[in-house]
Amino acid sequence: MHDIDFSIDRRLVELAREGDGGAAHELIERHQERVYRLAYRLTGQADTAADIAQDTFLRLLQNLASINDGQALIRWLTRTATNIARDRWRSRRDTVEFDEALYDDDMARDITDDAAASAQMGERIQRGLMELPHRYREAFILRHVEDLTHEEMCAQLGLSLSVVKVRIHRACRMLRALLPEYEGDGPDV
Amino acid sequence: MDRMSDMDQDTRRGEELDPVLALAARGLRASPPTALPTDFAARVVQRAGAQIERPTGRQLDGLLRGVGQWLADRFRPQTQRVRPALQWAWVAVFSVATAVLTSHWNGDDAEVVMVRFSMIAPMARSVSVAGDFNDWDAGRINLQDARGDGRWQALVPMEPGVYQYMFLIDGKLWVADPQAVERLDDGFGQQNSLMRIVADDFL
């Protein structure tokens, strides 16, 4: 899913580690959209997601010595952004809600532009996703949006394989129940 | 076609995802409705670089030093590179002092010594330092008056060596370091300050 040249990341990490600020800048630019999207899907709030992305990259710049290669960088970014989002969710669970201002109910479903249609559908599903308890939302996103394997999820979340599978299963069941309007819209299989 | 390729992704992991959930996953892969600011990366690097104002000796790693220099390069002000004659009446300079810090780092290539350039100039709007270590480019290392008390400082990573340097106030007034132990004629009728940086290992 990730069309990322890990050799470039590895070189940028090396340069940034040696003190090349331009390399650090490029490294952030290469991954900022992905980290921001992950944070947004986990929190449903654009401002919060931007803060999480910023904190994630600030931590990255302070911990470059722990990044061994490009693939390790991706795992590190995903784990850190997920952890920060979870910490924020725990501390602000009473106030963090889906950013309604970004969702336009009047958006019709007769959309011709694929990108716009995809974005709109993402927001409709995001609304359903926000109904899930955070741990199940997290499980669905990491597995089916970020494409992590079960084993990667175990490592990232610090959970056993059975717990990870249960969470994914329950997340799917809950989200499916929250999206009845998409019955029949699914791809032909 | 896109749907088919996405379905390939959804099923290649050995899990037959419910069509509705496959659709949901695809929708969630779309970008958020609000994009990050275009200068997001620059802001992050700038914020990381701000920590160079509060260095903690050996804990300050190579990245932060480099980020500070990169920021100085990126946001350099427009300043003249030709050195004019000295004009002391332009701004009051109470004292100038430069200190070579004892902390240093052993990098892969060369030892780096942190040098703190410092000047007390309450009326100045900007202070920078230039020397043969940065091709006499006065726009690259800008001192900061972090406390607003007129004490301008910059911490600069430098390799051991002998360097000539001067300060530039408000982009106009070149000032030698009166506390410099050595000076050298600059060829413009003035004298440059001379700095000898010796790594701890050679002391």
Interface residues (C-beta under 8 A of the other chain):
Chain A: M1 A16 R17 E18 G19 D20 G21 G22 A24 H25 E26 I28 E29 Q32 E33 Y36 R37 Y40 R41 A46 A49 A50 A53 Q54 F57 L58 L61 Q62 L64 A65 L102 Y103 D114 A115 S118 A119 M121 G122 E123 R124 I125 Q126 G128 L129 F140 I141 H144 V145 D147 T149 C172 L175 R176 L179 Y182 E183 D185 G186 P187 D188 V189
Chain B: D2 R3 M4 D6 M7 Q9 D10 R13 L17 D18 P19 V20 L21 A22 L23 A24 A25 R26 G27 L28 R29 A30 S31 P32 P33 T34 L36 P37 F40 A41 A42 R43 V44 V45 R47 A48 G49 D61 G62 L63 L64 R65 G66 V67 G68 Q69 W70 L71 R74 G107 D108 P157
